């Protein structure tokens, strides 16, 4: 009975070798695509960020909604940041609490978008070494059996698969970890800039409403 159980377990384990290698190959392809996306992002969105946020905040001081719209239009910041700020400026007549709630919602939406992007690389960075380890251990069973039978060819083939999957899993995990780290640092800067600019816009809108009330009196 025990031998039958061991044989079933061995068959199940060996049957996982091909799926493990296929998944590992897919993870390698995915990491290459994500690396290409990171390079493309660095030449598009990230390189467009040439406007100093403190200088932009100074330019927004004392401006009415139309003037703020013009200043932000000329600024070299992300298009998504501009759209979020325009959305807030277009609602200058809303009550303060409503505008603040809208700003929080816009910030939450951006954070969710960035988390969704980095979640993929985070997952790959964790699971790729696991599949690399599985690809290492699975062929060792037949390899050890071949060693006991003096079959050096089967042993060498098993060891080759084990080393290849180990290296592939580690490299894939390292590349994904690097991509995730770079993107998180970028996105953190984007969010800090957006929050700062939104606070400035909200403050200027509040001051504009106060000035309008004083003129009405």
N, C-alpha and C positions, 0 to 999 in steps of 0.2 A: 504493500500500500504506500509506504513512504517513498519507494522508488518511483511509483507512478506519479505521485504528487510532485516529486522533484523533476520528473520528465515534463510534466505539464508546465511547471514554472519555467523550465529552461526553454521550452517551445515558445511560451508567451514572451519571454525576455528577448529571445533571438528574433522573433517576429517584429519587434519594435525597432530593430536596427535600421531598416530601410526608411520607415516613417521619420525616425529621428534625423537621419541624414538629409531627407527631403526638407523637413522643417528648418534644419540648420541652413541649408542652401537658400531657402526663402528668406530667412532672417538676414543672411548676408546680402542678398539682393535688396531687401528693404533698407538696410543700413547704407548701402551705396546710394540708393535713391534719396534718402534723407540727407546724406552728405552733399549730394548735388543740390538739393533744395536749400541747404544752409549757405552754400557758395552763391547760389542765385539770389538769395535774400540779402546777402552781404553786399551785392552789387546793385541791388534795387532799393529796397526800403531802408536798410541800415545806412547806406552811403548818402541817402537824401537828407539825413539829419545833420544839417549844417548850422541851423539857427541856435544861438545860445538862449536857453530858456530864461535866465535872469534878464537878458537884454529884451527878450520878447515881453516879459512881464512889465518891464519899465515902459515899453512902447504902448502897453494897454492901459496905463494909468490915465485916469481922467477922460477916457473915451466913451462915447455913446455907442449903442449897439451897432449902428452903421459903420462907425469908425473902427470898432473892434473887428467887425467882419472883414473890413479891408486889410487891416494889419495882419490878421491870421491868414488871409488868402495869400499874402505875399511871403509868409514865413515858410522856411524850408523844414517842415516837420512832416510826420507821417500823414497820409491822406485820411486814415481812420481817425487820427487825432483831430484833424481839421473838421471832419464830419461831425464828430461828437461835440466839439466846441460850437460849430454852427447850429447844431440842434438845440443847444442850450441858449445861444444868443437869440435864436428865433422865438424863444419863449420868455422874452424879457418882461412881458406883461403878466406872467404868472406870479402867484404869491411866493414869498421867499421859501416857505416850507416845501412847496411843490417843486420849485426849481432845485432845491437841495436833494429832494428825493429822486428827481430825474437824474441828477449828477451821480448819485450813489448807484442808481440802476445802470447807467452807462458804464461806470467804472467796473461794476460787477460783471457786466456782459463782456468787457474787454478781458478781464481776468479769467473768466470762464473760457474764452476763446484761446488765450495763451496756454492755459492749463491743458486744454484738449490737444494742442499741438505738441507740447512737451511730454504728455502722457505716453504717446506712442514710443518715443525714444527711451523713456524711463522703463517701460515694459520690456523693450528689446534688450536694454542694458542688463536687466535682471535675468531674463529667461535664456538668453543666448549662451552664457556660461553653463547654465543647467543642462541644456541640450548638448553642449560640448562635452560635459562630464558623462552624460548618458552614452554619447557616442564613443567615449573612451572605455567605459566599463563593460558595455554589452559585448564587444568583440573579444574581451579578455577571457571570457568563459571558453569559447571554442579554441582560443589560442592556448590556454592552459591544457586543454584536452589534447590538442595537437602536440604540445611539448612532451606530454607523457607518452605519446605514441611515436615520438621521434619524427613527426611531420613538420619539418622546419619551414616549408613553403607556406602552409596554412598559418603557422605561428607568425611568420614575417608579415603576411597579409593582414592578419588581425592587429598586430602592433602598428602597422602603417595606418590603418583606419583609425585606431585609437589616437595616435599622435596628430593626424590630420584634423580630426574632429575637435580635439582639445585646442589646437591653435586657432581653428576657425571660430570656435565659440568665444575664446578670449579676445580675439581681434574684433569680432562683431560687437561684443559687449563694451570694449574699450572705445570703439568709434562712436557707438550710440551714447555712451556716457559723456564723451567729449561734446557731441552735438547738443545733448540736453543741457550741459553746463553752459555752453556759449549762448544758447537761446534763452535760458533762464536769466542770465546776466543782462542780455539785451532787453528782454521783456520787462524786467524789473525797472530798468531805466525808462522804458516807454511809459510804464504805469506811473512812476513818480512824476515824470514830466506832465502827463495828462492830469493827474490829480492836482498838481500845482497850478496849472493853467486854468483848470475848472474853478478852483478856489478864487483865483484872480478874477475870472469872468463873473462869478457869483457876487463877489465883493463890489465890482464895478457896477453891476446891475442894481445892487442895493443902493449904492450911492447915487446912481442915476435916478432911481425912484424917489429918493429923498430930495434931490434937487428939484424934481418935477413937483413934489408936494409943496416945497417952499415957494416955488414960482406961482403955484395955484393960490397960495395964501396971499 
